[in-house]
């Protein structure tokens, strides 16, 4: 497949949208069986959860890389381009590699009626096999039990914090959603789950693992102590002997770090300084990512559910941002919009809404009215991410872009363009 067709291929893949999601693993099993079961060629770590999957997965992958392993990492969603989902030894693969694989598998994908995420997962498995990865870290897309990645048989399963999200597919209660996430646990395979979860989630995990004879480890958050007077990102002391400076801001990243460390120790990679250092030095795009523009501070974080936004707002306040503060917000219509935005209203002085360029997006006018109904005092509506960013820069000294990966991607792109234009004018 010609790399010049990159844009057309990506648009073709994106056209296989969420409304075509079809639960079940039979299609994936049938597809991989035709190409020699590439999902069985590498040792794997399988990561599920509601929030923190991307950060935790990347921390684990970076630590395995530090041990000399050849590591494949599959994450979602992407921020700018589809190829960001496939990472080998810390680098996104070149477009021609995944394009070649997709070109060879396209007929098979059509014949089995694979969805967008199933195709992405199939490409990942085949890519990691061809690249001779010794370990792969696989992040689930949405759930667990029927997630396309769940055809793997991993060395360890990892579950981050679980909250209410994707209720149309996973259930309306925490118990139902937890059941779906726990669906990645295989008979006899260890599960490592975040100790930041609610007690009822941990109890449910314990019962689930007992029934399957699967060892359970809960990350012990008391192993971490903040170093006195450290700023955000926090400097932490692990087990009172090792001090590590996290590369990513946000108190919640300490939970992700401890979960990744516990998983690595369970796999037998503990006790090495480079393991902990590599996990601590991990950065992931659109997670409390910072940028300076036109003398203003910008923070990008794709918090898209109530739990994630609550954590983001708590960390944002700890940043002691220069005021006035302004949020640029775009949200998907299938999210718990009230649950997300109620945390944001008290965290910023102004909110600018826009409609991201996807049919799933909540219209900015409706989003703005929801904000006003919940008590927001200063709400503005803009027609595009560019306009929203400009409005936010006029209103605030610190700008927070959030609400979804779609929204953050567009605002980040607008900010990069604006920065580039500024540099050209200065030169």
Number of C-alpha atoms within 10 A of each C-alpha: 15 10 14 9 11 17 12 11 18 14 12 12 16 14 12 15 14 12 8 12 14 14 13 13 16 12 18 23 15 13 21 18 11 10 12 11 18 20 25 15 19 22 17 23 24 26 31 34 26 23 22 23 24 24 23 30 28 25 29 30 31 27 26 25 21 20 13 10 16 19 27 32 29 29 23 19 16 16 20 15 13 20 20 19 19 27 23 19 18 16 11 15 17 12 15 15 17 21 20 16 17 21 13 12 18 13 11 18 19 11 11 13 16 22 25 18 23 22 22 23 26 24 22 26 24 22 23 25 19 13 13 14 20 18 22 30 27 30 29 27 21 20 25 26 22 20 24 27 29 26 18 22 20 24 18 25 25 30 31 28 24 23 21 21 24 17 15 9 14 21 16 13 13 18 16 14 25 26 20 21 27 25 17 29 27 20 14 15 19 22 26 25 30 28 22 20 17 13 10 12 22 18 11 15 23 18 12 17 21 14 10 13 14 19 16 21 19 21 23 15 17 10 12 18 16 17 15 10 8 11 13 18 18 22 20 21 17 18 11 10 6 12 18 19 18 23 18 23 22 22 19 18 22 22 23 29 26 26 31 30 24 23 28 24 14 18 13 9 16 15 11 12 11 16 23 26 19 22 29 27 15 20 18 14 17 21 21 25 18 16 14 13 15 12 9 14 18 27 20 25 23 26 25 24 24 22 19 21 22 19 17 26 20 16 18 21 12 14 14 9 16 12 13 13 21 27 30 28 29 31 31 22 14 13 22 17 19 15 16 20 24 18 19 25 21 13 18 23 18 22 28 25 32 28 26 26 13 10 11 17 20 21 19 22 16 14 25 22 14 16 22 14 11 13 12 20 12 15 18 16 22 18 14 19 28 19 17 26 29 18 19 25 22 12 19 22 18 22 31 29 32 28 28 21 25 23 31 28 24 21 28 23 16 19 21 14 13 17 14 12 12 13 10 9 7 7 6
